Amino acid sequence: MPLYRDFSDHNAKILVWKYDKNEELNIQTLLEPENAEKVKDYHPKKLLEVLMVRKLLKSLKPDSKILYNDREPFLSPKDAEISITHSFPFAAIAISKNKIGIDIEKFNPKILRVIDKFTYENERGFIPSNNAVTFYTIIWSVKESMYKLHHSKFWSLKKHYEVRPFELEYLDSIQCRVHDDTISDELKARVKFFDDYCFTIVEE
């Protein structure tokens, strides 16, 4: 299984795979029996993404499973933290000793239609109008990664996740924050670009 990218560091293995139609993805050997009902109505491409993630897992931890608490994935046995993301033809997995969130997003001008859903007007002053798609995609992706790290169904990307102003020349340490009335956790995001996609990593 040829890897497309490896963004691993001293805390985590972070692998990205690009779909290859010649690669065997056997649902009988890759999918956990516990998830059979969950995926039975999935679109074929979404099912491929699920199987790609499992094949990545087999390369790292062949005796582990990915199970779900509500929609949040966890490893069984729970001997490490996990985060997964996919956007066909890509799938990625992160396995870490600390909490971690990863996300992949394709750069798409349609994001400009929904900026009010995940940012406030006073958060946008640093974003250049001639490169707004890139900046908003990064912000969305960083917030999605934080959400996976600090998961709560009661939180919103707009109210509780903050991405501080950044420049495209310095994407390895974007300052960001998860907060509500009781907590305020300062974090840093790493952002990578490839094939017109944005890939973000937030580690605790």
C-alpha positions as MATLAB code, in Angstrom:
seq = 'MPLYRDFSDHNAKILVWKYDKNEELNIQTLLEPENAEKVKDYHPKKLLEVLMVRKLLKSLKPDSKILYNDREPFLSPKDAEISITHSFPFAAIAISKNKIGIDIEKFNPKILRVIDKFTYENERGFIPSNNAVTFYTIIWSVKESMYKLHHSKFWSLKKHYEVRPFELEYLDSIQCRVHDDTISDELKARVKFFDDYCFTIVEE';
ca = [
       0.000    0.000    0.000;
       1.942    3.079   -1.199;
       1.504    6.073    1.095;
       0.757    9.463   -0.416;
       2.021   11.559    2.520;
       3.499   10.892    5.954;
       3.181   13.781    8.433;
       4.223   11.803   11.506;
       6.050   13.449   14.407;
       7.508   12.321   17.721;
       4.015   11.980   19.251;
       1.922   10.576   16.424;
       1.798    8.532   13.237;
      -0.114   10.573   10.665;
      -0.595    8.922    7.285;
      -2.428    9.966    4.104;
      -3.346    7.558    1.332;
      -4.669    8.340   -2.151;
      -7.039    5.802   -3.656;
      -5.619    3.432   -6.235;
      -8.142    1.281   -8.107;
      -5.572   -1.508   -8.263;
      -5.374   -1.752   -4.474;
      -7.470   -4.523   -2.951;
      -9.981   -3.339   -0.345;
     -11.781   -6.401    0.950;
     -14.722   -5.449    3.149;
     -14.793   -8.917    4.721;
     -11.252   -8.653    6.052;
     -11.040   -4.899    6.706;
     -14.369   -3.837    8.205;
     -15.113   -4.542   11.850;
     -18.272   -6.678   12.273;
     -19.504   -4.085   14.778;
     -19.673   -1.495   11.954;
     -21.449   -3.602    9.317;
     -24.866   -2.083   10.014;
     -23.412    1.436   10.123;
     -22.055    1.282    6.562;
     -24.698   -0.832    4.814;
     -26.272    2.154    3.019;
     -23.074    4.097    2.356;
     -22.360    5.465   -1.121;
     -19.661    3.315   -2.799;
     -17.078    6.117   -2.575;
     -17.766    6.663    1.112;
     -17.411    2.935    1.727;
     -14.064    3.000   -0.071;
     -12.952    5.814    2.242;
     -13.920    3.735    5.277;
     -11.990    0.740    3.987;
      -8.956    2.869    3.126;
      -8.818    4.091    6.726;
      -9.001    0.481    7.960;
      -6.174   -0.550    5.658;
      -4.067    2.304    7.021;
      -4.865    1.107   10.532;
      -3.788   -2.441    9.644;
      -0.405   -1.090    8.588;
       0.063    0.547   12.000;
      -1.873   -1.569   14.497;
      -2.998   -4.832   12.857;
      -4.770   -6.123   15.969;
      -6.830   -2.985   16.622;
     -10.346   -1.984   15.618;
     -12.008    1.374   15.035;
     -15.275    1.554   16.971;
     -17.574    4.478   17.683;
     -19.007    6.249   20.695;
     -21.926    7.997   19.043;
     -20.052    9.303   15.953;
     -16.681    9.665   17.662;
     -14.138    6.983   16.662;
     -11.938    5.255   19.214;
      -9.426    2.438   19.152;
     -10.165   -0.961   20.611;
      -8.163   -1.891   22.600;
      -7.937    1.729   23.731;
      -4.171    1.998   23.965;
      -3.832    5.186   21.888;
      -5.813    8.172   20.616;
      -7.121    8.218   17.053;
      -8.468   10.663   14.500;
      -9.597    9.912   10.955;
     -10.605   11.982    7.951;
     -11.431   11.359    4.309;
     -12.392   13.225    1.170;
     -12.275   10.973   -1.866;
      -9.784   10.077   -3.267;
      -7.924   10.702    0.017;
      -8.167    9.073    3.429;
      -6.001    9.703    6.481;
      -5.435    8.387    9.974;
      -3.625    9.724   13.035;
      -2.675    7.530   15.990;
      -1.126    9.311   18.922;
      -0.276    9.000   22.590;
      -2.069   12.352   23.042;
      -5.468   13.577   21.833;
      -5.317   14.587   18.180;
      -7.614   15.869   15.448;
      -7.022   15.811   11.689;
      -9.098   17.055    8.774;
      -8.852   17.226    4.998;
     -10.778   19.715    2.845;
     -10.738   20.501   -0.879;
     -10.350   24.156   -1.750;
     -13.732   25.176   -3.169;
     -15.220   28.665   -3.729;
     -18.543   27.375   -2.340;
     -17.116   27.846    1.149;
     -17.717   31.591    0.775;
     -21.464   30.917    0.916;
     -21.279   29.534    4.456;
     -18.701   31.684    6.252;
     -21.410   33.052    8.567;
     -21.917   29.525    9.896;
     -18.411   29.154   11.293;
     -16.939   32.664   11.711;
     -17.986   36.010   13.142;
     -17.546   39.207   11.139;
     -14.961   40.527   13.629;
     -12.811   37.421   13.021;
     -12.328   38.165    9.326;
     -10.327   41.390    9.282;
      -7.004   39.724    8.420;
      -8.337   37.748    5.435;
      -7.360   39.189    2.019;
     -10.272   39.410   -0.403;
      -8.147   38.086   -3.277;
      -7.379   34.826   -1.423;
     -10.457   34.355    0.721;
     -11.157   30.757   -0.364;
      -7.751   29.598    0.862;
      -8.033   31.354    4.223;
     -11.601   30.269    4.966;
     -10.845   26.681    3.992;
      -7.933   26.662    6.428;
     -10.087   28.138    9.194;
     -12.861   25.600    8.583;
     -10.395   22.725    8.540;
      -8.580   23.841   11.706;
     -11.905   24.168   13.518;
     -12.957   20.712   12.326;
      -9.681   19.295   13.648;
     -10.221   20.996   17.008;
     -13.755   19.620   17.121;
     -12.416   16.098   16.702;
      -9.945   16.665   19.509;
     -12.452   18.390   21.820;
     -15.628   16.675   20.712;
     -18.959   17.861   22.088;
     -22.344   17.772   20.394;
     -23.293   20.939   22.290;
     -20.521   23.080   20.838;
     -20.545   25.040   17.591;
     -17.648   25.810   15.257;
     -18.665   29.456   15.317;
     -19.070   30.029   19.058;
     -16.519   27.762   20.693;
     -13.606   27.376   18.262;
     -11.289   30.263   17.491;
      -8.528   30.527   14.893;
      -6.215   33.458   15.465;
      -4.919   35.594   12.544;
      -2.227   33.867   10.495;
      -0.176   34.212    7.325;
       0.248   31.604    4.596;
       4.028   31.741    5.063;
       3.663   30.376    8.605;
       1.284   27.422    8.550;
       3.141   25.120   10.952;
       2.014   26.857   14.138;
      -1.380   28.513   13.739;
      -2.675   29.649   17.131;
      -6.172   28.376   17.903;
      -8.443   27.884   20.905;
     -11.357   25.804   22.181;
     -13.422   27.594   24.806;
     -16.722   27.858   26.635;
     -17.786   29.278   30.005;
     -15.625   26.816   31.928;
     -12.592   25.982   29.768;
     -10.152   27.719   27.457;
      -7.596   25.426   25.828;
      -4.865   27.016   23.738;
      -3.704   24.845   20.827;
      -1.538   24.996   17.706;
      -2.439   23.719   14.249;
      -0.206   22.503   11.444;
      -1.521   22.978    7.907;
      -0.283   21.225    4.754;
      -1.319   21.666    1.111;
      -1.372   19.007   -1.610;
      -3.392   18.343   -4.772;
      -5.685   21.345   -4.181;
      -6.475   20.057   -0.676;
      -5.875   21.454    2.779;
      -4.802   19.031    5.530;
      -4.744   20.137    9.160;
      -3.375   18.585   12.326;
      -4.128   19.741   15.871;
      -2.394   17.921   18.713;
      -2.980   18.295   22.424;
];
